[in-house]
Amino acid sequence: MAEIAQEQPGDHHEVEALYDLCFAPGREALSSYRLRDGVPPEAELCLVARGRAGEAAGAIRTWPVRVGDHAALLLGPVAVHPTRQGEGLGGLLIFEVIERARMAGHPRMMLVGDAPYYSRFGFSRLDGVLMPPPTNPERVLGLALQDGAWDGIGGEVTRTADSTD
């Protein structure tokens, strides 16, 4: 299907081109991008799926954020080249990032996305977690990577990953 590896510095421009191809113009104006601006991603949780010819067939990135005073990971963006969509590559990238984040000891992960799609990975709506506007609260989803990691966690999502846990 594809070989999945950690994104390397030399992959940056190719991955950005893939995101440009897969997402609408102006994607960087979304609230999730404002949380990423100027913050380095979690390098070990940024993956590229390469096809047989070595091309970037898919990519996923993960960013540190805070929810109130607590560390969380912001998953996304995830993209699959249009010629590779429908093969399960996006799901494979998501499952791989979740597993790597668990193994690394991260407590919780969140994203902004479609609940029916992301529920198959264990994500559910996060009540009381406030993304910067104009994010639809119905699309703010979370996954506990450790038992109870979202219990009692709420508040504004901010750019830094400094936390109490």
C-alpha positions in Angstrom: 0.0 0.0 0.0 2.4 2.7 1.2 5.5 3.0 3.4 4.9 5.2 6.5 7.8 7.1 8.1 8.3 10.1 10.2 8.3 13.3 8.2 11.9 14.6 7.7 12.9 18.2 7.2 13.5 17.6 3.5 9.8 16.5 3.2 8.4 19.8 4.2 7.8 21.4 0.8 6.3 18.2 -0.7 4.0 17.8 2.3 2.9 21.4 2.1 2.2 21.0 -1.7 0.0 17.9 -0.8 -1.9 20.0 1.7 -2.4 22.7 -0.9 -3.7 20.2 -3.3 -6.1 18.6 -0.9 -7.5 21.6 1.0 -9.3 24.8 -0.1 -7.4 28.0 -0.6 -7.3 30.0 2.7 -6.9 26.9 4.8 -4.2 28.7 6.9 -6.9 31.2 8.1 -8.7 28.5 10.1 -8.5 28.6 13.8 -6.5 25.4 14.0 -3.8 27.0 11.9 -3.6 30.0 14.3 -2.9 27.5 17.1 0.0 26.1 15.0 1.5 29.3 13.8 5.0 29.6 15.1 4.8 26.4 17.1 6.9 23.5 16.1 4.9 20.3 15.5 5.5 17.1 17.5 8.1 15.8 15.1 7.7 12.1 16.1 4.0 12.4 15.3 4.3 13.9 11.8 4.2 11.1 9.3 4.4 10.7 5.5 3.1 7.8 3.5 5.1 7.2 0.4 3.9 5.3 -2.7 6.0 2.9 -4.7 7.6 5.7 -6.7 8.5 7.5 -3.5 5.9 10.2 -3.9 4.0 11.6 -0.9 0.7 9.7 -1.0 -0.5 11.0 2.4 0.7 13.0 5.3 -0.4 13.8 8.9 0.9 16.3 11.4 0.3 16.7 15.2 0.8 19.9 17.3 1.1 20.6 21.0 -1.6 22.7 22.5 -3.1 23.5 25.9 -6.6 23.0 27.0 -6.9 25.2 30.1 -3.7 24.2 32.0 -3.4 20.8 30.5 -1.3 19.4 27.6 -3.0 18.0 24.6 -2.1 17.1 21.0 -4.0 18.7 18.1 -4.2 16.2 15.3 -4.2 17.5 11.8 -4.0 18.2 9.1 -4.3 14.8 7.5 -4.3 14.6 3.7 -4.3 11.9 1.1 -3.4 12.6 -2.6 -6.6 12.5 -4.7 -5.3 9.6 -6.7 -4.9 7.5 -3.5 -8.2 8.4 -1.8 -10.5 5.5 -0.9 -7.6 3.1 -0.2 -7.7 3.5 3.6 -4.4 5.5 3.7 -5.9 8.3 5.8 -7.2 5.9 8.4 -3.9 4.1 8.5 -2.1 7.4 9.2 -4.5 8.3 11.9 -4.3 4.9 13.6 -0.5 5.0 13.4 -0.3 8.5 15.0 -2.7 7.5 17.8 -0.6 4.4 18.6 2.7 6.3 18.5 1.2 9.1 20.8 0.0 6.4 23.3 3.4 4.7 23.3 5.1 8.1 23.9 2.9 8.7 27.0 0.8 11.6 25.7 -2.5 11.7 27.7 -5.0 13.2 25.3 -5.5 14.2 21.6 -8.0 16.4 20.0 -9.0 17.6 16.5 -11.6 19.6 14.6 -13.5 17.4 12.3 -16.5 15.3 11.3 -17.7 13.2 14.3 -19.2 10.3 12.2 -15.8 9.9 10.5 -13.5 10.3 13.5 -15.6 8.2 15.9 -14.2 5.0 14.3 -10.9 6.0 15.8 -12.4 6.6 19.2 -12.9 10.4 19.0 -16.0 12.0 20.5 -17.3 15.5 21.1 -15.6 17.5 23.8 -18.0 19.6 25.8 -16.4 22.6 27.5 -13.4 22.7 25.3 -13.3 26.0 23.4 -11.4 26.3 20.1 -10.8 29.9 18.9 -13.7 31.2 16.8 -15.3 30.6 14.3 -14.9 26.8 15.1 -18.2 24.9 15.3 -18.3 23.3 18.8 -19.9 20.2 17.4 -16.7 19.5 15.5 -14.3 19.7 18.5 -13.5 16.1 19.2 -11.2 14.3 21.6 -9.6 11.0 22.4 -8.2 9.9 25.7 -4.9 8.2 25.1 -4.8 7.3 28.8 -7.8 6.2 30.8 -9.8 9.3 32.1 -7.4 11.8 30.4 -10.3 14.1 29.4 -12.2 13.8 32.7 -12.7 17.3 34.1 -10.6 18.9 31.4 -12.1 22.0 29.8 -11.4 25.6 28.8 -9.8 27.5 26.0 -7.4 25.8 23.6 -4.2 27.8 23.4 -1.0 27.6 21.4 1.5 26.5 23.9 2.1 23.1 25.3 3.3 24.2 28.8 1.1 22.2 31.1 0.5 20.8 34.6 0.5 17.2 33.3 
